[in-house]
Amino acid sequence: MRRFAFLFFIIVCFALTACGRGGTINGHTARTAYRSVKLLKERLPPDNRVEFEVSFWTIRDAHQNEEEFLDVVDGKSAWDIIDLAKGIYQQRKSAGFKGYEKYNNWEEMIAKFDKERIDQEKRPGSTKRDETRRNGTVLYNLQVPNR
């Protein structure tokens, strides 16, 4: 009986694991899609995060109808999203889409956005948490001002 219970547990674990689509976007609703994008972005190497974000929003901009957009992104991996956005970029660039004329190619556009993100994080008052933490400790100024 113990063996049967153990075997049943193993089968259930495999079934649940096989049903998960952790590496893809869940496009059933906009909320689940955005949650999936957030999780996928966190799993990507830091060098690809901005490219993934730009890609996702490029696709979103190209498909204004929400149902159509969700159908396009549903089940796609981060790399699929990037490839799809590159195609949209090429189509728009060829059609003379405003805003793309200042870039020679996709990589140049992504490099510009990467630089902007880095500059934002370096600015004083940035929302980057690392500026207020040192070695995992938050430092507070507890001095009482003179009255």
Secondary structure, 3 states (H helix, E strand, C coil): CHHHHHHHHHHHHHHHHHHCCCCCCCCCCHHHHHHHHHHHHHHCCHHHHHHHHHHHHHHHHHCCCHHHHHHHHCCCCHHHHHHHHHHHHHHHHHCCCCCCCCCCCHHHHHHHHHHHHHHHHHCCCCCCHHHCEECCEECCCCCCCCC
